[in-house]
Amino acid sequence: MAEVGIREYDAKKFVASKIYPSTIIKSVLVTPDTKFADLEGKNSWLKKDLLVCKPDQLFGGRGKLGLVLVKKNWNEVKKWIEEKRKKETKVKGVSGKLTHFLVEPFVPHDLQYFFAIRLTREGDQILFSKEGGVEVEENWDKVSSFTVPVLSKLDLGKLEKKLFPGIEAKIKKNLLDFTKKVFSLYRESGFSYLEFNPLAILKKDGKINILDAVTKLDSTASFECLESWKNFEFPEAFGAKLNKEEAEIEALDKKSGASLKLTILIPEGTIWTLVAGGGASVVYTDTICDLGFQSKLANYGEYSGNPTMAETYQYASKVLDLMTRNKSKEKKYLLIGGGIANFTDVAKTFTGIIKALKEYKKKLKEHKVQVLVRRGGPNYKEGLKNIEKVGKEIDIPIKVFGPDTHMTKIVSMIKK
């Protein structure tokens, strides 16, 4: 499973719209392209309410970093945003520019609770603490947990006794209703982690407000959650800077119904991968590192979701181009791997890879590239036969293996 994060702005709007559908959601996202005048025209509350503003770029601890502006007017918020995005900010040793800011009304509250749901091997674990806020990690011993086993239903009676003992009846009733709705949404919408810290509560009415949210999605659920996720943005981690080739693959990925990912780790590396499947890409990377080749691993990525021949060709061409830019005294290896596909046509995708191999045959020979292939799935025999044949045609050593060979066996064929 590969987890992907989404902006707090998207997460809170999505959750609130599902569990409180009749509520008007006051929230705006300020991006580098945002014009303040346009926001003011569409959101009159910005000039009326006291506001909270914070960066929305997939990192936590914003309060401790002094990156949360609380109880200020709109003019103060605009000035603060302008100041913050002009300079580099360091977060956990990573430097980058603040580009996206979440602005919401300030919510008065008496209580701050911590609430989260996360996917574990045993099932979905619900976490709760009466002491939410910035110090929750320092007080983790006060966090209670309740696990709902895989394929089991949520038992609110047992959960109430485990997580909410001693809480005032009115507030407890709202917490139980909130938990029931959020848990259902969590399971239906492909979440792997959902954290609200804090949940802000007013004692007089027990009303619950989500002040901060952290959300991660299980990328393997994308095929069945397309409708739910259609308005989500999947930003890069704070400080991440895509190079030209990574940006081109990202652009290709956004236009495709398939998944195409590429991260360059060591441009001068001698081990390059063309891996089908997000899970397989993790397995291959782990195996390469476990066998002591981490200092030679050049890239991380995947092509999956039955990409077209043209898309696979573009992806493979980019990898081969990068692979043959830097000279090395050592032999280079291209691992074309994957599990046993369910619906990806192996022969079709291999046609795109074969086309790229033919185009780069001269450079591949110059760089002493050895190709190792392991694949299974629809039409895999034809795909393996074709790619083995092209190796002989272009005089490049290509060894092929089917599903009877362990998926990562080809990694052990690399010579140190």
N, C-alpha and C positions, 0 to 999 in steps of 0.2 A: 504494500500500500504506500502510495506517495501522497503526502499531505500538502495542500496548497492553502495559503492564507488569503483572505479578502479584507478589504478596508473596513474599519469600524463603522463608517458611514453606511456602507451597503448592508453589513450584518445587522445593525440596529434597526434600520428601516425595514428590512425583510422580516425580522422577528416580530417587531411591533405591529406590522401590517397584518401578520397572521394571527397573533394572539389577542390583539386589540384592534380589530378591523375598523371600528367606528371612530377611533381616535385620530385627530389631526396631528400628523407628525411634524414637529418643528425641528429642522435640521438642514444645514447646507454644507457643501464641500467646496472649499476654495482651492482651485488648481492654478497652475501657472497661467492658464488662459482665461481665468475668471475675471470679469469686470465687476468691481464692487457696485457700480451704479445699477447693473442688471440684477444683481442679487437683491438690492434694496427695493427695486421696483416689483419684484416677484414675492418678496418676503417682508411685509410691513413690520412684523414683530422684531426684526433686527434693530430697528431704531427705537423700539419701545421697551423691550425686555433687558434685564441684566443678563449677561452672556458668559458662557464658558467656551474657551478656544484651546485646541491642542493639535499637535501634528497627527496625521493619520497615515503612517507609513510602515506599518507592521513591526513596530518595536514597542516594548513596554517600559515601565519605570519612568514614565514621563513626568510624574509628579516629583520624584526624587531628583530628576534632572533639571527641574525648574522650567519645564516645558508645558505647563498647564496654567492658563490665564483664567482666573476665576472672578466672577461677579463684577464684570466690567461692561462699559457701554460700547456701542458699535464703533465709535470713533477710536476708542482705546484699542479695540480688537484689531482694527485695520492697521493702526500704527504698529502694533506688536507683530503682526504678520509680516509687514514690510521689513521690519528690523530683522526678524528671524531668518527670512529667506535670502537675505543678502550675504550671510556669512556661513562658513562651514560649521557643522555641529558634529561632535564626537559622541557616539553611542556604543558602549562596550568595546572600545578600541577601534571602531569603524567610523570613518569620517565621511560626511556627505552633506548635501544640501537639503534643507526642508522645503518641500514643494507643495504638499497637500495638507490642508488644515480643516478640521471639523469644528463647526460653530453651532452651538445649541443654547437654548435658554438655561439659565441657572435654576436648579431645582432645590428648593428648601427641603430639608429632611432632618429627622431625629436619629434614625438608625442606619447603619451601614453593614450589610451582610455580604458574604462571599458565596457565590453559587457557580458551579461548573458541572459539565458532563463530559466525560472522556471515554474513548474506546480503549478497552484493555483486552487481554487474552481471555479473561473470564467472562466478559460482557461489557455492558455500558455502566460506568461508575459515576454516580451522582455525588458531588462534594458540596459540603455546606459548612459555613462558620458564621457565628454571630458577630465575629470581629473581622469585618471586611475592611478594604482600604489598602493603603500603600504598605502597611506592615504585616500583611497576611502571611508572607513567606517566613518572616521572623517568628510568627505564631502558628506555624503549621501543625503543631501538636493539638491545636484547638479545632482543627478541621475534621469533621466527621464524614464518613463515606457510606454509601449504600449501593451495592452492585446488583444490577438487573441482568441475570444470566442470558447468554445468547439465545435468541428465539423465545424468550420468556416475556410475559407482560409485566408492566409496572404495578406493583402492589402498594397502593397509596397508604393503606393501613400500617403495613410494616415500615414503610419509609417514614411516616409521621413519627412513629415511636423512636426510630433510629436517629433522624436528623433534626426534628423540631420539638423535642421535649422542653417544657418550660416556657414556650413562647405564647404570648397572649392570644386568646382564641380568635379574635378578629384578624390579627396579622397572620396567624397560622392558616386560617381558612384561605386567605389570599395566596399564601405561599404554596399551599397544596394545589390550588387551581392553576397557579403559574407553572409549577413543576410539571403537572399533567400535560399542559398545552405545549410547553417547551420541549419536554421529552418526546412527545409525539412528533413535533416538528423536526427535532434532531434526527430521529430515525428515518423519517420520510424524505428528508432533504439532503442526505449524503454527508452529514457532519461527522467529523471524527473528534472534534474538540470544540467546546462552546463554554466560554467563561464570561461571567458578569461580575465585575468587582470594581466598585460595589453595586449591590442592589440598594437603592435609597428608598427608605420607608418613612412615611409620616405617621406618627402614633395615632393622631386623631381619627384617621380614616383607614389606616393600614394600606394605603395605596402604594404600589410598587413601581419604581422607575429604574430603568437601566442607565447607570451613569457611564460605565466603561464596559467595552466588550472586546473579547479576543475570539476569533473564529478560525477554524481550520476545516477544510473539506477533504474527503477521501476522493482523490482524483479518479480512482477506478470506478466511481459511481457516476461519472460524467455522462455516460451514455443513457442513463435512465433519469437524470436530473437536469436535462437540457432546459426544460421549461422553467424550473425553479432558479437555475443559475444564469438565465439569459441576461440579466441586468447587472451581474457581478463583474467587477474588474479584478484581475489577478495580477497585482503589481509585483515588481521585483523587490527583494529584501532591501532595506535601507542601506545605502552606500554601494549597492551593486551597480556596476557600470558595464553595460554590454559592449563588446567590440563589434566591429562592422559585420562580421560573419554571424555572430550570435543574434544580432538585431535582424539580419536578413532571414534567419530561420524562424525567429519569433514572428516576423511579419507573415511568413509562409504558413506557420501554424495557425495564426488567427484567421486566415482565409480558408483553412481546410477543416473538414469534419473529422480528420484524423488528428493524431497527436505527434508533433514533431518538435523535439527539444534538443538543444545543443549548448553545452558549457565547455569552454576551453580551460583546461587545468594547467597544462605545461606545453606551450607551443612547440618546444624542442623535444617533446617526448617521443619515444619509439614504439609505444603501444597505443593503437587507435581502435576505437570500437564503432561498429554499426549494429546496434542491438535493437531487436524488435520487442517492445513491451516495457512498460514502466517498472514492473516488478523484476523482470529479467535484467534490466539495466542496473538495478541495485545489486542483484546477485552477482553479476559479472564484475562490477566494481569492487565488491567485497572480496571476491575470490582473487582478483588481481592483487589487491592489497595484502590479503592473507598469505599469498605466495611470495611476498617480498618485492613486488614490482611497482609499489606505489610511486616511487620516484621517477618512473618511466611512463606512467599513465598520462596520456596527452589530453583526453577528453572524457566527458560524461554526457550521455544523451539517450534518445530513443526515437524510433519511428514505430508507430502502432496505430491501431484503429482502422486497419485496411486502407492505407494511403493509396492513391492512384500511382500508376507507373511513372507519370510525370513528376509527381511530388517526391517519390522515392529517388528518382534520378537527380532532382535538384538537391535533395538532402545529401545523397551519397557524393555528388560532385563537390559539394562544399567541404565535406570531410576529407576527400582525397586531395583537394586543392591545399587545404591546411597541412595535411600530412606530408606533402612533397615540397614544402617551402624551405624547410631548414635541413641542411645536410647533417648527416650523422655518420660516425665511423662504425656504428653498430647496425645490424640488420633491423629493419622495422617490421612490425606485425600489424596486420589488420584483422581484427576479430569480428566476423559477421555471425552473430549469435542470436539466440532466442529460445523460448520454450516451444511447446507444441501449440500452434495457433488454433483458435476456435473457428474464426471466420476470415482471417487475413489470408488472401490468396498468395501463397509463397512464390509460386512461379511468376505471378504478375509483378510483385514487388522486386523479385530478383531480376526481372527484365530491366527495371530502372537502374539497379546496381550494376548489371552487366554493361549497360550502355556507358555508364560513368567509367567503369574499369577500362573499357576499350579506348575511351578518349584520353585517359591518363596513363596508357600503357608505357609510353616512353619514360615519363617521370617515375612511374612505379619501378621500372627496371633500374633507373639511375639510383634510386634510394634503397635498392635491395629489399623490396617489400615482399613478405611472405603472407599469404592470405589463408586464414583458417576459418572454416564455416561449419556451423552446427545449427540445424533447423528442422522443425517438424510442422505438420499442419496440412491444410488443403493444398494439393498439388505439389507437395514438398519434393517428391521424387523427380518430377520434371524440372523443378527449380534447381535442385542440386546437380542434376545431369547437365543442365545448361551452363551453370556457373563453372563446373569442372571442365567442360568443353572449351569455354572461352579462355580458361587459364592456359590450355595447350596452344590455343590460337595466338595469344599475345605473349606467350613464353613467360608467364608469371607463375611461380609455384602456388597452386591452390589445392588445399586438402579439404574434402567435404565429408561431413558426417550427418547421419539422420538421427531420429529420435531413439534409436537403440543405443546411442552413445550418450553418456551423462552430459547434461546441458553445459557445464563449465569445464568439461574434460579438455577442451581445446586450449584453455588457459595454461594448463600444465605442459603443453607442447612448446611453450615459449622457452627459448634457451637463454640462460643468464649469461 
